[in-house]
Every structure is written in C-alpha cells, then in structure tokens.
Amino acid sequence: MRILLVEDEAHVGEYLVKGLGENGLVVDWVRSGVDAVHHGANVDYDLAILDVGLPGLDGWEVMKRLRATRPLPVLFLTARDRVEDRVRGLELGADDYLVKPFSFSELLARVRVILRRGRQQDATVLTIGDLSLDVLRRRVERAGQRIELTVKEFALLTLFLRRQTEVLSRTLIAELVWEMHFDRDTNVVEVAVRRLRAKVDEPFASSYIHTVRGFGYVMEQRA
Ligand code: CA
C-alpha cells in the first residue's frame, strides 16, 4: 500500500511518515500542492492524506487535480473547525477527515478503513438499490423520481451512501456533517435524519436508513 502525504508542517509530516512506516505503509511525503500533483501523475497511490491549508494550491484543488486522471481515496487533515469545510469536503467526495490535533491511532484506524473500503467508493455517482446520488451534478433520484434536498440533507445522504453498512454514531454524523460536538444533545442529527427519511425512504416501499437504537444509524438494503 502506497500513500501520498501532503503536509507543509515538518513536525506533522515527520511524525506521520514514521508512524505509518512502522505500520507497514509506504509513504511519499511532499510539502506543497504542486509537488503532490506532480507525484500523483507518476505514481498510482492507494490513498492521499491531504492537509487542507497548504501554500499555493490548497487541499481541495489538489484533490481535484489528483482525481482528474484516476480515482483516489482522500483523507483530509484540517486545522479549521469550520462547518463549510466539512460540508464542502463531503460534497467534493473526500473519504474522511481528521481535525488537528489528532492521535496517531485515530489516523491509522481511519487509514485502514479507507484502504479496506477500496476504490469503488470514489465513484461520483453513489447508489443503493433504486436510490442514486450524483455528487457532481447534485442530483438525487429514487425509482426514477427526482428528490430535492437541502445542502445539509445532501451532505448527510452522501455520508450514508459512502459508508453503507457501517454503523454511524450520531456523534460522528454531527462531527462530519456539522463539525460540532454534540456530546449531550444529538437532536440536530435526529431531526435531519427524520427529514431525510421523509424524502428518500418513506414515500417508497422499502427503507435504506435504519436506526441502531441508542447509537445511531446504518444505511443498508434489507430483505
Ligand atoms: Ca498546513
């Protein structure tokens, strides 16, 4: 497994190269977006770990250019605790995020999940059964019917589709879609999921979003 790491902060870069290397992963570390694009054109990476805040080309632009020629899973590292960054990243098709500072074990766990999940998740059209979501054209359809979603509902559905069969806690959803920590109150997530279900599940014969009592939700096809 070969990973492209794009990080301009030397101490973070060194720390990650060492840690990932010790876990059997080959890491090419570059410090700028321009170098990343150059490496990506020449090497078939299994994953890119991209810092959002880079000199020159930012992480979003680097992801766009790296993916112009071939599919590539992307994990973002961000110091920014802005909601827009999270939503934008999900819409652009990032596979996951970590907000700095993060623990190495957390990074390694997420890297392993992404590598396991493989490349089929890089599609820009995500589907489950008769439901499809086109990330680039921002279109959602089920059974041939167009469904209109708000920005947050779209981000939420994108997350569910990219992580099908994975149980997602309300806390994780809150963090990924809203960039908020609702340790006590995850009502915002419940309300949003209810609205999403009313649009994508309830009018149809079967449901794809299922509640995992006391924990969160899972998207999957059930007989
Ligand atoms: Ca940076």
Residues whose N, C-alpha, C, O or C-beta is under 5 A from the ligand:
A	BS01	CA	D8 E9 D51 G53 L54
